[in-house]
Amino acid sequence: MQKKVRDYISSCHMLEEGEQVIAAVSGGADSVCLLHLLVGLRKELHIGVSAVHVHHGIRGEEADRDASFTEELCRSLGVPCLVVRKDVPGYAARHSMSLEEAGRYLRYEAFGEEARRLGGAKIAVAHHSGDQAETILHNLLRGSSLKGLGGMEPVRDGIIRPLLTCSREEILDYLGQNGLTYCEDSTNAGGDYTRNRLRNVIIPQLVSEINHGAVEHIIRAGDMIGQADAYIKKAAVRELEVHGQWEEERAGMDTDVLKELDGIVGSYVIMEMITRLGGSSKDITSRHVALVRELLDKEVGARLNLPYALTARRSYTKLWIERENKSTPVDNIPEIPLPTPVFTVLEREKHQKFPENEYTKWFDYDKIKGTLSVRTRQTGDYITLRDGKRKTVKSYMIDEKIERELRDGIPLLAEGNHVLWIVGYRISEYYKITEETKKILQVQMDGGRDHGR
């Protein structure tokens, strides 16, 4: 297995001679295997090896055990070890995140800080082939792009995955052959989270009941999809180089060229324009791209608000992606009289009940991170429903059969494009008060029509 991992490190150019690598060690089987392999290869590869363990502030004595185990393991291997303590529950509560999301963010924050302290060290994580199959399936089920369906990359942004071609069985065999022990995380056995259910239920069923080679086939498909993604992106970049127009605050593409491109290449062109101007594609979904493409068939002047303070606009000959200019005056906009809200922040009382009041609503104050505004609808507005899914305000108004001429006059209470309250109709499930709510925002508003939701 050591040769397999060494060859994979070499073929993917993960580490250069003289580099320092930080192993992310939880104390579990995968990370213990990773650390032991790196220690075994450090002389051959001429690298320095250290370890970071993150204590999440959950699982009580079990987490303390994992930290102590990792420190002792590192001592026995002659590896410097840093244990970082993070308040994952507190961070999750403050940022309205799940424990999983908060834990992942804080782990990588700790790894990144240590890597920078060491002058740009690589960070090695212990994802294996089963994790890769799980990631591909998870992304498929959540409607990911081709990039997401390609799975995890072996090298990206200073993070390396030396075990990505190794199976869980190979890892356990390696540990047994080398007399290595490891810690079991009791939360991994549960089916409380989507990923755990994929890992512990769905994928084992695929292997045992559908095809014994299911994991390998999923990974192979992911590899091919990843190659297709890279190929299409290159084609999109070529089109932009020939037909694109780049300025400091905007990028344009000939509408006739965009219409003639194959659908997926055109979508990648739009995504590339947004990514370059916005600096990221994390918050851009296929729905955003589809809405931008729809502008090609709309009248001149049609526009769409996008994340990262960007706007897509249709001109006579081009589709523009532009950074918003807050100082640009807007003329001839009809004035719509809007109600003036009265905001009151309250402390949550035990067993407090909230009546169904026509124009007074209550929200979880700590979930509000930005500035609230009362306005009418804008492109990109959405509301969160009971199942946690987002629905555009436009779709909601259509489904509720609100007459077209009334839609632009309905007041909204919004945080950016996330609508807390469609006044007279419903409030967002995301901002609703729960048992964990500590502070309440009471909002009193006049006008509109109430539907009691």
Secondary structure, 3 states (H helix, E strand, C coil): CHHHHHHHHHHCCCCCCCCEEEEECCCCHHHHHHHHHHHHHHHHHCCEEEEEEEECCCCHHHHHHHHHHHHHHHHHHCCCEEEEECCHHHHHHHCCCCHHHHHHHHHHHHHHHHHHHCCCCEEECCCCHHHHHHHHHHHHHCCCCHHHHCCCCCEECCEECCCCCCCHHHHHHHHHHCCCCCCCCHHHHCCCCHHHHHHHHHHHHHHHHHCCCHHHHHHHHHHHHHHHHHHHHHHHHHHHHHHEEECCCEEEEEHHHHHHCCHHHHHHHHHHHHHHHHCCCCCCCHHHHHHHHHHHHCCCCCEEEECCCEEEEECCCEEEEEECCCCCCCCCCCCCCCCCCEEEEEECCCCCCCCCCCCEEEEEHHHCCCCEEEECCCCCCEEECCCCCEEEHHHHHHHCCCCHHHHCCCCEEEECCEEEEECCCEECCCCCCCCCCCEEEEEECCCCCCCCC
